[in-house]
Amino acid sequence: MFVVRAILLSCIVAFGLPLSAQDVKSPDARQRARAARELGKQGSEAIPKLQALLSDPEVEVRVEAVKSIIEIGTHRSLDPLIQATRDNDPEVQIRATDGLVNFYSPGYVRTGLSATLRRVGAAIKSRFTDENDLVIEPYIQVRPEVIEALGKLARGGSSMDSRANAARAVGILRGAKAIPDLLQAIRSKDDQVIYESLIAFQKIREPKVAPEIAFLLRDLSDKIQIAAIETTGLLRNREALPQLHDALNRARTEKIRRAALTAIAMIPDEQNRSLFSRYLRDRDEQLRAAAAEGLARLKNPADLATLEKSFNDERKMPPRLALAFALVMLKKTEMSEFSPLRYLLNTLNSSAWRGVARAYLIELARETAVRRALEPAIGGGTKDEKIQLAQILSRSGDKDTLPYLERLTSDSDTEVAQEALSAVRALKARLP
C-alpha cells in the first residue's frame, strides 16, 4: 500500500495532477506545507499558487512557500519574495530577504542567515557569520522595489535579527536608495542592526552619510565603535578627524587604536605627517602598517628615503606590504625583480595576503602610471595573478585597459577567461 501511494505521489508531482491543488486547500496545515514543498518542484508555473500560500494563517505553510519560491529562483520569484518581506513572522522575513539576495548572488541562501535558522517552540534562533564582504558587481542592476522592501524591513522588521539581516542585504546589493532607512536603523539601540547598517554604508560608499554616523565614534561597544571608525575612514570624512584623533588617544583596546590610526591614514592631511612618522617606529606591526598607509597618501617626496629604509628592514607582512604601497604611491612604479610594485604583484599568489595586496593595488591602479605598469603584466602572470589583476583592473582601469582584459578572455584556463569576462563587463559599466 505504501509503495502504491509513493508511486501515485510521484506521478502527481511529475504530471501536475489535481491532488497538489487539493492539498493547498486542505484543512490540515501539514498537508498544505507539503503541497508548498511539492509545488517548488514544478517550476515558475507554480508561482501563483505559492504566492497565494504566503497569506496562509500558519507560519509553517508560509515558510515552505517562501523556500519553494526561492528554489524556483526565476525573475517571477521576486514579487512574491517582496510580498513575503512584509510578513509578520521573523523567519519568513529572513528567508525572503536571503531569497532576494540569492537571485542577484546565486548560492547566497546556503551561506546567509537563513542557513542557520532553527525553531525552538514559537521562537527562532539564528547566528550571523563574521564574514561580511560579499557585494554584487557594479554592472548588476537591482530592481528598485527590492531595495525599497529591504530598506523598510531594516527600519522596522518584526525582529532585530530580520532587521539586521535586511541591512546586510542592502549592503550586498549596493542599495543606495535605502540609505534613509539605514540611518533610522542605526538608532535602533541593537548592536547587530547598527553594525550591519555600518557595513552596508561601507559597501555603498556614499560620502554624505559620514556626518550622520559621527555619534557612533564614541560608542561603548568596541564592535560598533570600530565599525564606525572604519566607515568614517572609508567615507573620507575630514570633519571627523578631531574625533578620530580622540578615539586614537583614548582607545580602550589595541583594536580600537589600530582602527583609528588606519582611518586617519585614509584621510590625507599634512598635519598628521609627524603622527605617522612616530607610529612608523611603533612596536605594534598593525600600527606601523597604518602609519605607512598614512605617509603613502600624503605623497610627500621627503619621506621616500625613510620609507625605502623601512621597507628593506621590515620583516612583518602587514607593514611591509603597506610600505610597498607607500613607495609605489611615491612613483616607484618599476617592475624589476625586487621592486615594491613587483612585491605587491607577487603577493597576489598568497592565499593569506592576497586580499591586502589586492586592496592596495586597486587604490594604486587609479594612478595612470601604475595602470600602465600593471596592464602588460596580466598576460604573463600566474593563474592567481591573472585572476586578481582582472578584478583589480575592472575596478580601477580605463578605456586603455579594455584590450588587455579582452585578450585575457581567450586564456586557456577557463577560470581565468571567465574572470576576465566579468572584469570586462564591470569595467564597461564604469566607463562613461
Helices and strands as residue ranges (DSSP letters): H 2-15, H 19-24, H 29-39, G 40-46, H 47-53, H 59-72, G 75-77, H 78-84, H 90-104, G 108-110, G 113-116, E 118-120, E 123-125, H 144-156, H 160-172, G 176-178, H 179-185, H 191-204, G 207-218, H 222-234, G 238-240, H 241-249, H 254-265, G 270-272, H 273-279, H 285-298, G 301-303, H 304-313, H 317-329, H 340-347, H 354-364, H 368-374, G 375-378, H 383-396, H 402-408, H 414-430
